[in-house]
Amino acid sequence: MLNCGLRVSEVVNLRPGNINLTKGKLRVESGKGNKDRDLAIPEYLTDLFDSWRKRRPESNFFFSTLKGKKLSIKYLQQMVKRYAGKAGINKRISPHTLRHTYATQYYKQTKDIETLRRILGHSDISTTTIYITLANFDVENGMKAFKGVL
């Protein structure tokens, strides 16, 4: 979720056939608004995906329970919260927080709102523009912290 900007529903519905590690591609089928999209899998994640692919239980879903059943959205939300706590993160963290983090960091680094819109699967650019505001908080906070030249 964090490194691809996926919605929690897209993660739980991901199928083994949606992942092509040779090409480094991940296909999100019928995400929100029934818009399929292809995303690049960051190179540093391909080994992790491959490792999981080799040991995961037989299932119609790429990420599943140990018995091969579909993960519930609630379970994945609880998992994110649990791992955030183990990592010592004291803020409220959810799968959507990870998506927001991805989008904000992507925009900060590229300033490419149109590509971000397509990555996130938004049909309307106005939905994506919230990340411009979030990315600009750093500028505002930096300016407040600046003591001046003199």
N, C-alpha and C positions, 0 to 999 in steps of 0.2 A: 504494500500500500504506500509506504513512504517513498520508495524509489521509482514508482511508476504512476503515482497519483490516482490509484484505483479507489473506487467506492467499495464499501464493505460488501455490498450485494454482488459486485463484480468479482471480488475475491472468492466468495463462497460458491459462485456459479462457474468458476474457471474449470475448464475440462482439459484433460491431458492433450487432446488434439489441438488445443488453442495455443500450445507452447511449442515453438520450433527453435530449439537451442542451436542448431546448426546455423540458422540465419539470424539468431538473436532476436526473434520476434515473438510477441505475445498478442493474440487476437482477443479483443474484448467483444463478445457477441451480445447483441441486444441489451446493451447497457441502458441506462435511464433514457427514455425517449426512443427506444428501439434503434439506436444508431451504433452499428458495428464500427470498430476502429482497430487499427493495427498500431502497436507501440513497440519501440525498441526496448529490449531487455538490456539494462546496463551491463557491460562486460563483466564487472566484478560480481554480478549476481548469477551468471550462467553456471558456475561451478556449484553454487548452492542449490540452484534449481535442479541440476543434473544429479546431485547427491540425493536430494529428496525424491526425484523421479525413480531412482534405482531402489529405494527402500520403502517407499510409500505403499500402503495396502492397496490391493486391487479395488478400484473404484471408478465410477463415472466422473468423479470430481478430482481435480489435481490436488487440492487440499481437502482432507477428509478426516473423519474420526479414525481411530485405530481399527475400527471394524469396517471401514470403507464407506460409512454413511456421510451424507452431506453435512458440513458444519452449519450450525445455525448462526444467524447474524448476532444474536445475543451472546453466544459462546465466544465468537470472535471479538466482540466488544469487551467482554470480560477478560479475555486473554491479553488484549492490548493494555488494559488497565493494570492487570497483574504484572506484566513485564515492565511497564513503566515504573511501578513501585519497586520492583527488584533492581531496576537501574538507578534508583535513587531520585527519580523525577517526582517532585512533589506537586506539580501542577496537575490539573484535571486533563487527562489525555484520553482521546477516543480515536477510533479509526478515521473519523472525519478530520480530527486534528492533524493526523498524518498526511491526509490529502491536502489540507490547507498549507502545511509546512512545505510539502513538495512544490505546490503551485507558487507559493511566495518565493521560495529559493530559486525556482526556475525563472521566474520573472526578474528577480534581482540580478541574476547572472546573464540573462539574454535580452531583456527588455522587449521580448517578442510575444506580444499579447495574442496575436492571431494563432500562432503555433500552439501556445498554451491552451487556447480555446479548443482546438482540435484534440490535443492530448487528453484534456479533461472530459471531452465529449459534450461540451456545451453547445446548444444550437444558437444561442444569442450571446453576442460579445459582452453585453451589459452584465451578464452573470459572471463573466470572467474578470471584469474590471475591478472587482473588490480586491483582487490581489495586488493591483497597482497601489491602492490605498494602504494595504498592509505592508507592502515593500517600502513605502515612503515614510512609515513610522520611524525607521532607522535613521533616515536623513533628519527628520524633525528632532529626534532624541539626541543625535550627534550635534546638531546645532545648539541645542539647549545646554549641552555639556561643555561646549567650546568656551573657553575663558577669554578669548580675544587675542589679538596680536600684540597689543601693548601691555 
